[in-house]
Amino acid sequence: MAAPSAPLLRSHPHRRALFPSSLRHRPAAAVASLLGFPPRKSDSPFRLPYTAVRSSSTASPSAPVEEAAAAPAPAGDAEEQERLVLPTNESSDRLLRIRHTCAHVMAMAVQKLFPNAKVTIGPWIDNGFYYDFDMEPLTDKDLKKVKKEMDRIIRRNLPLVREEVSREEAQKRIEALNEPYKLEILESIKEEPITIYHIGEEWWDLCAGPHVESTGKIDRKAVELESVAGAYWRGDEKNQMLQRIYGTAWENEDQLKAYIHFKEEAKRRDHRRLGQDLDLFSIQEDAGGGLVFWHPKGAIIRHILEDSWKQIHLQRAYDLLYTPHVAKADLWKISGHIDFYKENMYNQMDVEDEMYQLRPMNCPYHILAYKRKLHSYRDFPIRVAELGTVYRYELSGSLHGLFRVRGFTQDDAHIFCLENQIQDEIRGVLDLTEQILGQFGFRYYEINLSTRPEKSVGSDDIWEKATIALKNALHDKGWEYKVDEGGGAFYGPKIDLKIEDALGRKWQCSTVQVDFNLPERFDITYVDSNSEKKRPIMIHRAVLGSLERFFGVLIEHYAGDFPLWLAPTQARILPVTDNELQYCNEVASELKSRGFRVEVCHGERLPKLIRNAETQKVPLMAVVGPKEVQARTLTIRSRHNGEIGTMPVDEFTTRLQLAVTNKSSL
């Protein structure tokens, strides 16, 4: 049986691409070239739908390759340019109907095979559908049986028939089937009449639709059951654990094949696997789930991120702050977090008969820093920023690598300003966001402007002024955006920005929010030109979101193949034999003294040393044999460009410095 109302998970447009094996070791820029992305406009962060590449044994790439693959593609493995833009639930009403109907067909198949299974909900989601069942755990063998039964139902071409019934009639039918979860769902439906969808005359479900006309409209070769997971009823760990079956469905078999290739590429880029393979970070269960250990290589990347972030903020007239990780519980009562956010906060601790709380957010601390002295209107705008670590309670089942953790560092900033400064400050935040994200190759964004919800604080006048200021800042920037009517926070309108990675996936990172609530709660003021106390406007702002999550995004975006300026090891010096080891160590010491990240590796034959460097995705290798020692030179090999040539150490140092400064390749 399927969801009686709108889907539980909001869908966002994801444009999927198919990646053949010969693209797997190429950096994002080379992949973009091969995928045939349209020319990028410097003044617009938006892309037309991109192309996918289909493997072919007869054709070759039509676009030039910017950088050679780290490992040559197998002989005969060429690529044929073929336009294939995978549809989304938003772009294709037919696809949405197919996925919704697949959820019903799957539930029908499960109950045919397992008559004691109780049905709950089954919405469509971004890449397919799922359904939750109260039943015994399923095996992979069970999934294959369910898929075969689904195929039989599809081949029978059974009609999907909509029926309207009274609430009493719906309850009577549900009770006759002994479906307790559906009774709960029925109670939550406020609209009448109650709608039911039938598959033929054999199975029905509470549902608002929409669906295809008949099961035969589904291409059974474009449907695949993917996995089984546990899920609590209503998402509450106190409720029954259910069996959730995930499936994917597309309009045709070609789309399914493209999606499968996309999944394979996403799996290859999984930051959890790469984090282990490249020794970047770990989650130590002895310390607790969701707590990140940054290893030396990951820590150096974090250091570079933090250093760059701080420099840019100082250049843009932000003051840096460092604030405590705990505070008296009363602070969180004033802020409202204990009233509205308690389920995401850790238990309080008793310190000398006073209750203290680990911070879930940085905002109250920045307000206290503001309140330390009296401010004049001449002081504005006041911009403060902090890389502040916060702690939020997450269920163990929801933890996911670096993407969902219990302790993380936000790149948090707050701006205190006057009403007539909102637009300029928002535009400044957008410029700063573009500058920071642009360093990592993110140029294309999905932007949403969320407006006043039904329940909110603040006057109509200030809401209107703030919303207009956000719109004007976006127009001034020349950025397109979508309006999410009523989607703002209760305390003010906001802009959310999603970045698009090398696979076309969207990641929520940046946000800028106007706040009319906390200034009131903390009674912060300034003295205006008439010597009267007024309340300033407060703007919340984050660019990366959190360092942990952003690092996970970067790992997957680059497939662990970090650009030269960001790579934890920028070059490996490889002696042909141990006879050259002393010279290699001297060169390494000189390069390290100039701030470069280099290491000497030896003890293996040269081909093995080169392969090891390739595996660890080191951008540059400096090979040293007897000739190089005699001439005081290095023979440089690029992971992507192959042999660069032999050059004196000073020339290599100069070129390396230029490449790092310009964030380019050597």
C-alpha positions in Angstrom: 0.0 0.0 0.0 1.3 3.5 -0.7 1.4 6.9 0.9 -2.0 8.6 1.2 -0.6 12.0 0.6 2.4 13.8 -0.7 5.8 12.0 -0.6 7.6 12.0 2.7 11.0 13.0 1.1 11.2 16.1 -0.9 12.7 15.6 -4.3 15.3 17.9 -5.9 16.5 17.8 -9.5 19.4 15.5 -9.9 20.9 15.3 -13.4 22.7 11.9 -13.6 25.5 10.9 -15.9 26.9 7.6 -17.0 30.7 7.2 -16.4 32.6 4.6 -18.5 35.7 3.0 -16.9 38.2 5.2 -18.9 36.9 8.3 -17.1 37.3 6.9 -13.6 40.8 8.1 -12.9 40.4 11.5 -14.5 39.9 14.7 -12.5 36.7 16.7 -12.6 37.9 19.1 -15.3 38.8 16.2 -17.7 35.6 14.4 -16.9 33.6 17.6 -17.6 35.4 18.0 -21.0 34.7 14.4 -22.0 31.1 14.6 -20.9 30.5 17.5 -23.3 29.5 20.1 -20.8 28.4 23.3 -22.6 30.8 26.2 -22.5 30.9 27.9 -19.1 30.0 31.5 -18.9 32.0 33.5 -16.4 29.0 35.7 -15.5 26.5 32.9 -14.8 26.7 30.0 -12.4 24.0 28.0 -14.2 24.5 25.1 -16.6 22.3 23.7 -19.3 21.4 20.0 -18.9 24.7 18.1 -19.5 25.4 15.1 -21.7 26.2 11.6 -20.6 28.8 9.4 -22.2 27.9 5.9 -23.3 30.6 3.3 -23.6 31.2 2.1 -27.2 33.9 0.0 -28.8 33.8 1.9 -32.1 33.9 5.6 -31.3 36.3 8.1 -29.7 35.8 11.2 -27.6 34.7 14.2 -29.6 35.9 16.7 -27.0 39.6 17.2 -26.2 41.0 15.7 -23.0 42.4 18.4 -20.7 44.5 15.9 -18.7 45.6 12.3 -19.4 44.2 9.5 -17.3 46.4 8.3 -14.5 46.1 4.7 -15.8 45.6 4.1 -19.6 42.2 2.8 -20.6 42.1 -0.8 -21.8 42.6 -1.3 -25.5 39.5 -0.8 -27.5 37.7 1.1 -24.7 36.7 4.3 -26.3 33.7 6.6 -25.7 30.9 7.7 -28.0 29.2 11.1 -27.4 25.6 10.5 -26.9 23.1 12.8 -25.3 21.3 11.3 -22.4 19.8 13.5 -19.8 18.1 11.5 -17.1 14.7 12.8 -16.2 13.7 13.7 -12.6 10.4 13.5 -10.8 10.1 17.3 -11.4 10.9 17.2 -15.1 8.8 14.1 -16.0 5.3 13.5 -14.6 5.3 10.1 -16.3 8.4 9.1 -14.4 6.8 10.2 -11.1 3.7 8.1 -11.9 5.8 5.1 -12.8 7.7 5.2 -9.5 4.6 5.7 -7.4 2.9 2.8 -9.2 6.0 0.7 -8.7 5.7 1.2 -4.9 2.1 -0.2 -5.1 3.1 -3.1 -7.3 6.0 -4.0 -5.0 3.6 -3.9 -1.9 1.1 -6.1 -3.8 3.9 -8.5 -4.7 5.2 -8.7 -1.1 1.8 -9.4 0.3 1.2 -12.2 -2.3 4.5 -13.8 -1.3 4.3 -13.0 2.4 0.6 -12.8 3.4 1.4 -11.9 7.0 3.3 -8.7 6.0 1.6 -5.5 7.1 1.9 -2.5 4.9 2.6 1.1 6.0 3.8 3.8 3.6 5.5 3.8 0.2 6.3 7.1 -1.5 8.3 8.0 -4.6 11.8 9.5 -3.9 14.5 11.1 -5.9 15.7 7.9 -7.7 12.8 5.6 -7.3 10.6 4.5 -4.5 10.4 2.5 -1.2 7.9 0.8 0.9 7.9 -0.1 4.6 6.6 -3.4 5.8 6.1 -4.9 9.3 7.4 -8.4 8.6 10.3 -10.7 9.2 13.7 -9.5 7.8 14.1 -10.1 4.1 17.1 -11.7 2.3 18.6 -11.0 -1.1 16.9 -14.2 -2.3 13.6 -12.8 -1.0 14.2 -9.6 -3.0 14.6 -11.6 -6.2 11.3 -13.4 -5.6 9.6 -10.0 -5.0 11.0 -8.7 -8.3 9.8 -11.8 -10.2 6.3 -11.3 -8.7 6.4 -7.6 -9.7 7.3 -8.6 -13.3 4.3 -10.9 -13.4 2.0 -8.2 -12.1 3.4 -5.7 -14.7 3.0 -8.3 -17.6 -0.7 -8.8 -16.6 -1.3 -5.1 -17.5 -3.8 -4.6 -14.6 -5.6 -1.3 -14.5 -5.1 1.3 -11.8 -8.5 2.5 -10.7 -9.3 5.4 -8.4 -12.2 5.2 -6.0 -13.6 7.7 -3.5 -15.1 6.4 -0.3 -16.3 7.7 3.0 -14.1 7.7 6.0 -16.3 5.0 7.6 -16.2 2.8 4.5 -12.4 3.1 4.4 -12.1 2.2 8.1 -14.4 -0.8 7.6 -12.2 -2.1 4.7 -9.0 -1.6 6.5 -10.2 -3.4 9.6 -11.4 -6.3 7.4 -7.8 -6.6 6.2 -6.3 -6.2 9.7 -4.0 -3.4 8.6 -3.3 -1.4 11.9 -0.8 1.0 10.3 -3.3 2.0 7.7 -5.8 2.9 10.4 -3.2 5.3 11.8 -2.7 6.8 8.4 -6.4 7.1 7.9 -6.7 9.0 11.2 -4.1 11.5 9.9 -5.9 12.3 6.7 -8.0 15.4 7.2 -9.5 15.7 3.7 -12.6 13.9 2.5 -13.7 11.9 0.6 -11.0 9.3 1.1 -9.3 8.1 -2.1 -8.3 4.5 -2.8 -6.3 3.1 -5.7 -7.0 -0.4 -6.9 -4.6 -2.7 -8.9 -7.1 -4.7 -10.9 -9.5 -6.3 -8.4 -6.9 -7.9 -6.3 -5.2 -5.2 -4.2 -5.9 -1.6 -3.1 -4.3 1.1 -1.0 -5.1 4.4 0.6 -3.6 6.9 -1.9 -4.0 10.3 -3.4 -2.1 9.3 -6.6 -1.0 9.9 -9.2 -0.4 6.7 -11.1 0.0 5.2 -14.6 -3.2 3.9 -16.3 -2.2 0.3 -15.9 0.8 -1.8 -14.7 1.7 -2.6 -18.4 2.8 1.1 -18.7 5.8 0.2 -16.6 8.9 -1.2 -18.4 9.8 -4.1 -16.1 13.3 -4.0 -17.5 13.6 -0.4 -16.2 12.8 -1.4 -12.6 15.3 -2.8 -10.0 15.0 -3.6 -6.3 18.1 -2.2 -4.7 18.3 -2.9 -1.0 16.6 -3.6 2.3 17.0 -1.4 5.4 15.5 -1.0 8.8 13.3 1.9 9.5 11.2 2.9 12.5 7.5 3.5 12.0 7.0 7.3 11.8 10.7 7.7 12.2 10.4 7.2 16.0 12.9 4.8 17.6 10.3 4.0 20.2 8.1 2.5 17.5 8.2 -0.9 15.7 11.2 -1.5 13.4 10.0 -2.0 9.9 11.6 -3.5 6.7 12.1 -0.9 4.1 12.6 -2.1 0.5 14.2 0.5 -1.8 13.8 0.3 -5.6 14.6 2.4 -8.6 12.4 2.8 -11.6 12.9 4.7 -14.9 11.1 5.2 -18.2 13.2 2.7 -20.1 16.0 0.3 -19.8 18.6 2.7 -21.2 17.9 5.1 -18.3 18.2 2.3 -15.8 21.6 1.3 -17.2 22.8 4.9 -17.1 21.7 5.2 -13.5 23.5 1.9 -12.6 26.7 3.3 -14.1 26.2 6.5 -12.1 25.8 4.5 -8.9 29.0 2.6 -9.7 30.9 5.9 -10.1 29.3 7.3 -6.9 30.4 4.1 -5.1 33.9 4.5 -6.4 34.0 8.0 -5.0 32.5 7.1 -1.7 34.3 9.3 0.9 34.2 6.6 3.5 36.2 4.2 1.4 38.5 6.8 0.0 39.0 8.2 3.5 40.3 4.8 4.6 42.3 4.1 1.4 44.1 7.5 1.5 44.4 7.6 5.3 42.5 10.9 5.6 40.1 10.3 8.6 38.4 7.7 10.6 35.5 7.2 13.0 36.8 5.3 16.0 34.1 3.3 17.6 36.1 3.1 20.8 35.6 6.8 21.1 32.0 6.8 19.9 30.0 7.0 16.7 29.8 10.2 14.7 33.0 11.6 16.1 35.7 12.3 13.5 39.4 11.6 13.9 41.3 13.7 11.3 44.5 11.8 10.3 47.7 13.7 9.4 46.8 13.8 5.7 43.2 14.9 6.3 44.4 17.3 9.0 46.7 19.1 6.6 43.8 19.6 4.1 41.7 20.9 6.9 44.5 23.3 7.9 44.6 24.6 4.3 40.8 25.0 4.3 40.8 26.9 7.6 43.8 29.1 6.7 42.2 30.1 3.3 38.8 30.7 5.0 40.4 32.9 7.6 42.4 35.0 5.2 39.4 35.6 3.0 37.3 36.7 6.0 40.0 39.0 7.3 40.2 40.6 3.8 36.5 41.2 3.8 36.5 42.9 7.2 35.3 40.1 9.5 36.6 39.8 13.0 37.6 36.3 14.1 36.2 34.8 17.3 37.0 31.7 19.4 34.3 30.8 21.9 33.7 28.0 24.5 32.3 24.6 23.7 30.0 24.7 26.7 27.9 27.3 28.4 25.3 27.6 31.2 22.0 26.0 30.3 20.3 29.3 30.9 21.9 30.7 27.8 20.1 28.1 25.7 16.8 28.9 27.4 17.1 32.5 26.4 18.0 31.5 22.8 15.0 29.2 22.7 17.1 26.1 21.8 15.9 24.2 24.9 12.3 24.8 23.9 12.6 24.1 20.2 15.7 22.1 19.7 16.1 19.9 22.8 15.9 16.6 21.0 19.1 17.5 19.1 21.0 18.5 22.2 23.0 16.4 24.6 22.0 16.1 28.3 23.1 18.9 30.6 25.9 18.5 33.1 26.1 19.6 36.7 29.1 21.8 37.4 29.2 23.1 41.0 25.4 23.0 41.3 24.9 24.9 38.0 23.7 23.2 34.8 25.9 23.5 31.7 25.2 22.5 28.1 27.4 21.4 25.2 26.7 23.9 22.4 24.5 22.9 19.5 25.1 26.2 17.7 27.4 29.2 17.9 24.8 32.1 17.6 24.3 32.9 21.3 28.1 33.1 21.8 28.4 35.7 19.1 25.6 37.7 20.5 27.3 37.7 23.9 30.4 39.0 22.2 28.3 41.8 20.6 26.8 42.7 24.0 30.2 43.1 25.7 30.0 46.8 25.0 27.6 49.6 23.9 27.4 50.1 20.1 26.7 53.2 18.0 25.0 53.2 14.6 28.4 54.3 13.3 29.9 50.9 14.2 27.8 49.0 11.7 28.1 46.7 10.0 29.8 44.4 12.5 30.9 41.1 11.1 32.2 38.3 13.3 33.2 34.8 12.2 34.3 31.6 13.8 35.2 28.0 12.9 33.2 26.8 15.9 32.7 23.1 16.8 29.2 22.2 17.8 27.6 19.0 19.1 24.2 17.6 18.1 22.6 14.4 19.1 22.0 12.0 16.2 20.6 8.5 16.3 23.3 5.9 15.7 21.3 4.6 12.7 21.4 8.0 11.0 25.2 8.5 11.2 26.9 8.4 7.8 30.6 9.0 7.4 31.4 12.7 7.4 27.9 13.6 6.2 26.1 12.9 9.4 28.1 13.2 12.6 27.6 14.2 16.2 30.4 16.8 16.5 31.3 19.1 13.7 32.9 22.5 13.0 30.7 25.1 11.4 32.1 28.0 9.4 29.8 30.3 11.2 29.5 34.0 10.9 27.1 36.7 12.0 26.5 40.2 10.8 24.9 42.9 12.9 23.7 45.8 10.7 21.0 48.4 10.1 17.9 47.9 8.0 19.3 49.9 5.1 22.5 47.8 5.1 20.8 44.4 4.6 21.0 44.3 0.8 24.6 45.3 0.7 25.6 42.8 3.4 23.7 40.0 1.7 25.4 40.9 -1.6 28.7 40.8 0.2 27.9 37.3 1.5 27.1 36.1 -2.0 30.4 37.5 -3.3 32.3 35.8 -0.5 30.5 32.6 -1.1 31.4 32.6 -4.7 35.0 33.4 -4.0 35.4 30.5 -1.4 33.5 27.9 -3.4 35.2 28.9 -6.6 38.5 27.8 -5.2 37.4 24.2 -5.4 35.9 24.4 -8.8 32.3 24.8 -7.8 30.7 27.2 -10.3 27.1 26.1 -10.7 24.5 26.4 -8.0 20.9 25.8 -7.2 19.6 28.8 -5.2 16.4 29.0 -3.2 14.9 32.1 -1.6 12.5 31.1 1.2 9.9 33.6 2.3 7.7 34.2 5.4 6.0 31.1 6.9 2.5 31.1 8.4 4.0 31.3 11.9 6.7 33.9 12.3 8.0 36.7 14.5 8.7 40.2 13.4 6.5 42.9 11.8 5.1 42.8 8.3 7.2 45.8 7.4 10.6 44.3 8.4 9.7 41.0 6.7 8.9 42.8 3.5 12.1 44.9 3.7 14.3 41.9 4.4 12.8 39.8 1.7 13.1 42.6 -0.9 16.7 43.1 0.2 17.5 39.4 -0.4 15.8 39.5 -3.8 17.6 42.6 -4.8 20.9 41.2 -3.8 20.3 38.1 -5.9 19.2 40.3 -8.9 22.3 42.5 -8.4 24.5 39.4 -8.4 22.8 38.2 -11.6 21.9 34.8 -10.1 18.7 33.0 -11.0 16.8 31.5 -8.0 13.6 29.7 -7.1 11.2 31.1 -4.5 10.0 28.7 -1.8 6.9 30.5 -0.6 6.4 30.1 3.1 9.6 28.1 3.4 11.6 30.6 5.5 12.5 30.2 9.1 10.0 31.6 11.7 12.6 34.3 12.5 13.3 35.6 9.0 13.7 34.9 5.2 16.7 33.1 3.9 18.8 32.1 0.9 20.0 28.5 0.5 22.7 27.5 -2.0 23.4 24.0 -3.2 26.6 23.3 -5.1 26.9 20.8 -7.9 29.7 18.2 -7.8 31.4 16.3 -10.6 28.6 13.8 -10.8 25.9 16.5 -11.0 24.7 15.9 -7.4 23.4 18.8 -5.4 24.8 19.4 -1.9 23.3 21.9 0.5 26.2 24.0 1.9 25.8 27.7 2.0 23.0 29.6 3.7 22.3 33.2 4.6 19.4 34.0 7.0 18.0 37.2 8.4 17.0 36.9 12.0 14.4 39.0 13.8 14.1 36.6 16.8 17.5 36.4 18.6 18.1 40.2 18.8 14.7 40.4 20.6 15.4 37.4 22.9 18.8 38.7 23.9 17.7 42.3 23.9 20.6 43.6 21.9 20.6 47.3 21.0 22.6 50.1 19.6 22.4 53.9 19.9 21.0 55.7 16.8 21.7 59.2 15.6 19.1 60.6 18.0 20.7 58.9 21.0 17.9 56.4 21.2 18.3 52.7 21.7 17.3 50.6 18.7 17.5 47.0 17.8 20.0 45.9 15.0 19.3 43.4 12.3 21.2 40.1 12.7 22.2 37.9 9.7 23.3 34.3 10.1 25.7 33.0 7.4 27.6 29.8 6.6 29.5 29.1 3.3 30.9 25.6 3.7 28.2 24.5 6.2 30.6 22.3 8.2 34.2 21.4 7.6 33.5 17.7 8.1 30.6 17.5 5.6 32.3 19.8 3.1 35.5 17.6 3.3 33.3 14.6 2.5 31.9 16.4 -0.5 35.4 17.4 -1.7 36.6 13.8 -1.4 33.8 12.6 -3.6 33.9 15.6 -6.0 37.6 15.0 -6.7 37.4 11.2 -6.2 40.2 11.7 -3.7 42.4 13.2 -6.4 42.9 16.6 -4.8 44.4 19.4 -6.9 48.0 20.3 -6.4 47.4 23.2 -4.1 45.2 21.1 -1.8 46.8 17.7 -2.0 48.2 16.5 1.4 51.4 15.3 -0.3 52.2 17.5 -3.3 55.3 15.6 -4.5 57.1 12.4 -3.9 60.8 12.2 -4.5 61.7 8.7 -5.8 65.4 7.6 -5.9 66.2 5.0 -8.6 68.5 3.3 -6.0 69.5 4.0 -2.4 72.7 5.6 -3.8 70.6 8.7 -4.6 68.9 8.8 -1.2 71.1 11.4 0.4 70.5 13.9 -2.5 66.7 13.1 -2.3 66.6 13.9 1.4 68.5 17.2 0.8 66.1 18.3 -1.9 63.1 17.3 0.3 64.4 19.4 3.2 64.9 22.4 0.9 61.3 22.1 -0.5 59.8 21.6 3.0 61.6 24.7 4.2 59.8 26.6 1.5 56.4 25.3 2.6 55.9 22.5 0.2 54.5 19.1 1.2 56.9 16.5 -0.1 58.2 13.2 1.0 60.9 10.7 0.0 59.9 7.1 -0.7 62.4 4.4 -1.4 63.0 0.7 -0.7 61.2 -0.6 -3.8 61.9 -0.7 -7.5 61.1 2.5 -9.3 58.0 1.2 -11.2 56.5 0.1 -7.9 57.3 3.4 -6.3 55.6 5.2 -9.2 52.5 2.9 -8.9 52.3 3.5 -5.2 52.4 7.3 -5.7 49.6 6.9 -8.4 47.5 4.8 -6.0 47.9 7.4 -3.3 47.0 10.1 -5.9 50.1 12.1 -5.4 50.1 14.9 -8.0 53.8 15.0 -8.8 56.8 12.6 -8.7 60.4 13.7 -8.9 62.5 10.8 -10.1 66.2 10.9 -9.2 68.9 8.8 -10.8 72.7 9.2 -11.0 72.4 11.8 -13.8 70.1 13.9 -11.7 72.4 13.8 -8.7 75.4 14.7 -10.8 73.6 17.6 -12.5 71.6 18.7 -9.3 68.3 18.3 -11.2 65.0 16.4 -10.9 63.0 14.6 -13.6 59.4 15.5 -13.0 56.5 13.3 -13.7 52.9 14.4 -13.4 50.1 12.0 -12.3 47.9 13.5 -15.0 50.2 14.9 -17.7 53.0 12.2 -17.6 56.6 13.3 -18.1 57.2 17.0 -17.7 60.9 17.0 -18.1 64.2 17.4 -16.2 64.9 20.7 -14.5 67.1 22.2 -11.8 65.6 22.2 -8.3 65.2 26.0 -8.3 63.2 25.9 -11.5 61.0 23.2 -10.1 60.5 25.2 -6.9 59.5 28.3 -8.9 57.1 26.4 -11.1 55.6 24.6 -8.1 55.1 27.9 -6.2 53.4 29.5 -9.2 51.1 26.5 -9.6 50.1 26.5 -5.9 49.6 30.2 -5.9 47.4 30.1 -9.0 45.7 26.9 -7.9 46.6 25.2 -11.2 48.6 22.2 -12.4 52.4 22.4 -12.9 
